[in-house]
Amino acid sequence: MILVDTGPLVALFDPKDRLHSHCRATLQGIQEPVYATVPVLTEVFHMLSPSSIGSN
């Protein structure tokens, strides 16, 4: 089991993030289940919301 934090998820879903390609490749290579907590997902949704773009 892999527990992932906010940063890699934001990079994964934001193609403009400088670590997007790295996070995508890394997460694709993981053979174990990947989990995130509800607070982490809440933070990811907030950081990716249109009103937050440019302020994170």
C-alpha positions in Angstrom: 0.0 0.0 0.0 1.2 3.5 -0.9 -0.1 6.6 0.9 0.2 9.6 -1.4 0.2 13.3 -0.3 -1.1 16.4 -2.0 2.0 17.4 -4.0 2.2 14.4 -6.3 -1.5 14.4 -6.9 -1.6 18.1 -7.8 1.3 17.5 -10.2 -0.4 14.5 -11.7 -3.6 16.3 -12.5 -2.0 19.6 -13.6 -0.2 19.2 -16.9 1.5 22.7 -16.3 3.1 21.5 -13.1 6.9 21.2 -13.6 6.8 17.7 -12.0 3.8 16.4 -13.9 5.7 14.0 -16.2 7.8 12.7 -13.3 4.8 12.1 -11.0 2.9 10.5 -13.9 5.7 8.1 -14.7 6.3 7.2 -11.1 2.7 6.6 -10.3 2.2 4.5 -13.4 5.1 2.3 -12.3 3.7 1.5 -8.9 2.3 -2.0 -8.6 0.7 -1.6 -5.2 -2.6 0.1 -4.4 -2.3 3.9 -4.0 -4.4 5.6 -1.4 -5.0 9.2 -0.3 -6.9 10.5 2.8 -10.0 12.6 2.6 -8.0 15.7 3.9 -5.4 15.2 1.1 -8.1 14.9 -1.6 -9.8 18.1 -0.2 -6.6 20.0 -0.5 -6.0 18.7 -4.0 -9.4 19.8 -5.1 -8.9 23.2 -3.6 -5.5 23.6 -5.2 -6.8 22.6 -8.6 -10.0 24.7 -8.4 -10.1 27.5 -10.9 -10.3 30.1 -8.1 -7.0 28.8 -6.7 -5.0 28.8 -9.9 -2.1 31.2 -9.6 -2.4 31.5 -5.8 -0.8 28.2 -4.7 
